[in-house]
Amino acid sequence: MKKTDRREPPRQAPLRLGGLLRRELRGFALWAGLEVLGAWLEGEREEACGPRYRHLAGRRAWRPGHAQGELVMGGGRVRVRRPRARGVDGKEAVLPSWRVFSEEDPLNERAFERMVLGVAARRHRRSLEALPEGVASRG
């Protein structure tokens, strides 16, 4: 019979992943939110224009492609690829969800809160949450 080893197993050093996990989780949530928004807007465009590559007699609108747009996310303006739709009269048809998301501006409330807390305008950029790589923003 073998003698059993009664020593304690070696302890592992604790990993300091809190900041990394928080940043990665936030990046994933932002990415997932943008993907869901893109699918949602594409669904609204399909309702207005009909399915892609189909010839429809009663078409109310057509798809002229995409345009750059901006939405407020994470304390800053994030550039988003916005699907476009034009009515048969040639006028731009604004998708209902795009109108709602682009009109609501939580930045005003957030800027006021930071002003009350004493964040100087020149330090405002440092007080914003960092966006993940690949997400273009301004403001």
Sequence and secondary structure as in RCSB ss.txt:
>XXXX:A:sequence
MKKTDRREPPRQAPLRLGGLLRRELRGFALWAGLEVLGAWLEGEREEACGPRYRHLAGRRAWRPGHAQGELVMGG
GRVRVRRPRARGVDGKEAVLPSWRVFSEEDPLNERAFERMVLGVAARRHRRSLEALPEGVASRG
>XXXX:A:secstr
      S          HHHHHHHHHHHHHHHHHHHHHHHHHHHHHHHH STT   TT  EE   EEEEEEEETT
EEEEEEEE  EETTS B   HHHHHHHH  HHHHHHHHHHHHT  GGGHHHHS    TT  EE 
